[in-house]
């Protein structure tokens, strides 16, 4: 079968959202290091290789929002689509205490090959979808409860944003109204990363946007992914209606 670096679902749906999942899978394409980065299966199943549970949430949300979704089909360790091409973390050689053998001595030619095979086709496809009129970009990610040697992260959900918080701020307000949630405001990371996917496809074009981070132990199986999508979809629709964007 021909390798495809992304999957698109519901391209003809009429909703305004475009649901993206940059770190949907831990797939290593066969044309990159023979399909093996030199890590154990256990390491490839960790958060270092992909955003655990995010793909299921993204698909379910896109269905509930009657909107298209695009999901990457390559591990963030092969090349990270949520980084600019000039970002030093575009290709991770060491991540959360784990050395990536196939990346350790990768040179400029290796990186260019991975960009052409995976990264650029994904972003080209995302750009075409985002060009629909009145698109609102919703990026779905997940985070690990704890990095090695770091503190335990207390949030169930975080909303990330940069200078355009037209969706993010009211979304955070609505989530704060949910009594059982600890909500991260630009946590566990800052939402400002020049050249990342939201910057490239939303901020640089004036498109409304938000990035949702869910703690990955809460979305580890399909029922929990479906439940979170069902919880978030009406909130997102309410926010979009209220902002009148």
C-alpha positions as CSV (number, residue, x, y, z in Angstrom):
1,X,0.0,0.0,0.0
2,X,1.1,3.6,-0.7
3,X,2.0,5.5,2.4
4,X,-0.1,8.5,3.2
5,X,1.2,11.1,5.7
6,X,-2.2,12.2,6.8
7,X,-5.9,11.2,6.9
8,X,-8.8,13.5,6.2
9,X,-12.3,12.7,7.5
10,X,-15.5,14.5,6.6
11,X,-14.0,16.8,4.0
12,X,-17.5,17.6,2.7
13,X,-19.0,18.4,6.1
14,X,-20.6,21.8,6.4
15,X,-19.5,22.9,9.9
16,X,-17.1,25.8,10.3
17,X,-14.6,24.0,12.5
18,X,-11.5,22.3,11.2
19,X,-10.4,19.8,13.7
20,X,-6.6,19.0,13.5
21,X,-4.6,16.4,15.3
22,X,-0.9,17.0,14.7
23,X,0.3,14.1,16.8
24,X,-2.3,11.5,16.0
25,X,-0.2,8.4,15.6
26,X,3.1,6.7,16.5
27,X,3.6,5.4,12.9
28,X,7.1,5.4,11.5
29,X,6.9,5.4,7.7
30,X,8.9,2.6,6.1
31,X,11.0,5.1,4.2
32,X,12.3,6.6,7.4
33,X,15.0,4.4,9.1
34,X,13.3,1.3,7.6
35,X,10.2,2.1,9.8
36,X,12.1,1.7,13.0
37,X,13.6,4.5,15.0
38,X,15.5,2.1,17.3
39,X,13.1,2.5,20.2
40,X,11.3,-0.3,22.1
41,X,7.6,-0.9,21.6
42,X,7.1,0.4,25.1
43,X,8.8,3.7,24.3
44,X,6.9,4.0,21.0
45,X,3.7,3.6,23.0
46,X,4.6,6.6,25.3
47,X,3.7,10.2,24.9
48,X,7.1,10.9,23.4
49,X,6.0,9.3,20.1
50,X,2.5,10.7,19.8
51,X,-0.4,12.3,21.7
52,X,-2.2,9.4,23.4
53,X,-5.9,9.5,22.9
54,X,-6.0,12.7,20.9
55,X,-6.9,11.1,17.6
56,X,-10.0,9.5,19.0
57,X,-11.2,12.7,20.6
58,X,-10.5,14.7,17.3
59,X,-12.4,12.2,15.2
60,X,-15.4,12.2,17.6
61,X,-15.4,16.0,17.9
62,X,-15.3,16.5,14.2
63,X,-18.3,14.2,13.8
64,X,-20.3,15.9,16.5
65,X,-19.4,19.4,15.1
66,X,-20.2,18.2,11.6
67,X,-16.8,19.5,10.5
68,X,-13.8,18.0,8.7
69,X,-10.8,16.6,10.5
70,X,-7.2,16.1,9.5
71,X,-4.9,13.8,11.4
72,X,-1.2,13.2,10.9
73,X,0.0,9.7,10.1
74,X,3.6,9.9,11.3
75,X,5.2,9.9,14.8
76,X,6.3,13.2,16.2
77,X,9.7,11.5,16.5
78,X,9.9,11.0,12.8
79,X,9.4,14.8,12.3
80,X,7.2,17.1,14.3
81,X,4.5,18.8,12.3
82,X,3.8,21.2,15.2
83,X,7.1,22.9,14.8
84,X,8.4,25.4,12.3
85,X,10.9,24.1,9.8
86,X,13.6,26.2,11.4
87,X,12.7,25.1,15.0
88,X,15.6,23.2,16.7
89,X,13.1,20.7,18.1
90,X,11.7,19.8,14.7
91,X,13.6,16.5,15.0
92,X,14.0,15.3,18.6
93,X,17.1,13.4,19.4
94,X,16.4,13.2,23.1
95,X,12.9,13.4,24.6
96,X,11.8,13.1,28.2
97,X,15.0,11.2,29.0
98,X,14.9,8.9,26.0
99,X,17.5,9.0,23.2
100,X,16.1,8.4,19.8
101,X,18.7,6.2,18.0
102,X,17.6,6.8,14.4
103,X,17.6,10.6,15.1
104,X,20.9,10.8,17.0
105,X,23.1,11.3,13.9
106,X,20.5,12.5,11.4
107,X,21.9,15.2,9.1
108,X,20.3,17.9,7.0
109,X,19.6,15.5,4.1
110,X,17.7,13.2,6.5
111,X,15.6,16.0,7.8
112,X,14.9,17.2,4.3
113,X,13.7,13.7,3.3
114,X,11.4,13.6,6.3
115,X,10.1,17.1,5.5
116,X,9.2,16.1,2.0
117,X,7.8,12.7,2.9
118,X,5.6,13.7,5.9
119,X,5.7,17.2,7.1
120,X,5.1,19.3,3.9
121,X,2.3,17.1,2.5
122,X,0.5,17.3,5.8
123,X,0.7,21.0,6.0
124,X,-0.2,21.4,2.3
125,X,-3.4,19.4,2.9
126,X,-4.2,21.3,6.1
127,X,-3.7,24.6,4.3
128,X,-6.3,23.5,1.6
129,X,-8.8,22.6,4.2
130,X,-8.3,25.7,6.2
131,X,-8.9,27.9,3.1
132,X,-12.6,27.2,3.3
133,X,-14.5,30.4,4.1
134,X,-15.0,31.2,7.8
135,X,-12.9,28.3,9.0
136,X,-12.2,28.1,12.8
137,X,-9.3,25.9,13.7
138,X,-9.5,23.6,16.6
139,X,-6.3,21.7,17.4
140,X,-6.5,18.6,19.7
141,X,-3.5,17.4,21.7
142,X,-2.9,15.5,24.8
143,X,-0.2,15.8,27.6
144,X,1.4,13.3,30.0
145,X,0.5,13.7,33.7
146,X,4.2,14.0,34.6
147,X,7.5,14.4,32.8
148,X,10.5,12.7,34.2
149,X,11.9,14.7,37.2
150,X,9.1,17.2,37.0
151,X,6.0,18.0,39.0
152,X,2.6,16.3,38.6
153,X,0.4,18.3,36.3
154,X,-2.9,19.0,38.0
155,X,-5.0,20.0,35.0
156,X,-7.6,17.7,33.3
157,X,-7.7,20.1,30.3
158,X,-5.7,23.1,29.1
159,X,-6.5,25.7,26.5
160,X,-3.6,27.2,24.6
161,X,-3.5,30.4,22.6
162,X,-1.3,33.2,21.5
163,X,-2.4,36.8,20.7
164,X,-5.7,35.7,19.2
165,X,-7.8,34.6,22.1
166,X,-11.3,35.2,20.6
167,X,-12.2,31.5,21.0
168,X,-9.8,30.5,23.7
169,X,-10.8,33.1,26.4
170,X,-14.5,32.3,26.3
171,X,-13.8,28.6,26.1
172,X,-11.7,28.8,29.2
173,X,-14.5,30.7,31.0
174,X,-17.0,28.0,30.0
175,X,-14.7,25.3,31.2
176,X,-14.1,27.0,34.5
177,X,-17.9,26.8,35.0
178,X,-17.6,23.0,35.0
179,X,-17.2,22.4,38.7
180,X,-15.2,19.1,38.4
181,X,-12.5,20.5,36.1
182,X,-9.1,22.0,36.8
183,X,-8.5,24.1,33.7
184,X,-5.1,25.2,32.4
185,X,-4.8,28.7,31.0
186,X,-1.9,28.3,28.6
187,X,-0.9,25.3,30.6
188,X,0.9,22.9,30.6
189,X,2.6,24.9,27.8
190,X,2.5,28.4,26.4
191,X,0.4,28.7,23.3
192,X,2.9,31.0,21.6
193,X,5.3,29.0,19.4
194,X,6.2,30.8,16.2
195,X,6.0,28.6,13.2
196,X,3.8,25.9,14.8
197,X,0.7,24.6,13.2
198,X,-1.7,27.1,14.7
199,X,0.6,30.0,13.9
200,X,1.0,28.8,10.3
201,X,-2.6,28.0,9.5
202,X,-4.6,30.3,11.9
203,X,-2.7,33.2,13.3
204,X,-1.0,34.2,10.0
205,X,-4.4,34.3,8.3
206,X,-6.5,35.8,11.0
207,X,-8.5,32.7,11.5
208,X,-10.1,32.1,14.9
209,X,-8.5,29.2,16.8
210,X,-8.0,27.3,20.0
211,X,-5.8,24.5,21.0
212,X,-7.1,22.0,23.5
213,X,-4.8,19.8,25.6
214,X,-6.3,16.8,27.4
215,X,-4.4,14.8,30.1
216,X,-3.7,11.6,28.3
217,X,-4.7,9.2,31.2
218,X,-8.2,10.6,30.9
219,X,-8.6,9.7,27.2
220,X,-6.7,6.4,27.0
221,X,-9.6,4.4,25.7
222,X,-12.4,4.9,23.2
223,X,-15.3,5.4,25.7
224,X,-13.4,8.1,27.5
225,X,-12.5,9.8,24.1
226,X,-16.2,9.7,23.1
227,X,-17.2,11.1,26.5
228,X,-14.8,14.0,26.3
229,X,-15.9,14.8,22.8
230,X,-19.6,14.7,23.8
231,X,-18.8,17.1,26.7
232,X,-16.7,19.5,24.7
233,X,-18.8,19.7,21.5
234,X,-21.8,21.7,22.9
235,X,-19.4,24.0,24.8
236,X,-17.5,24.7,21.6
237,X,-20.7,25.4,19.6
238,X,-21.9,27.7,22.4
239,X,-18.6,29.6,22.4
240,X,-18.7,30.0,18.6
241,X,-22.2,31.3,18.6
242,X,-21.6,33.7,21.4
243,X,-18.5,35.2,19.9
244,X,-20.4,35.9,16.6
245,X,-17.3,35.5,14.6
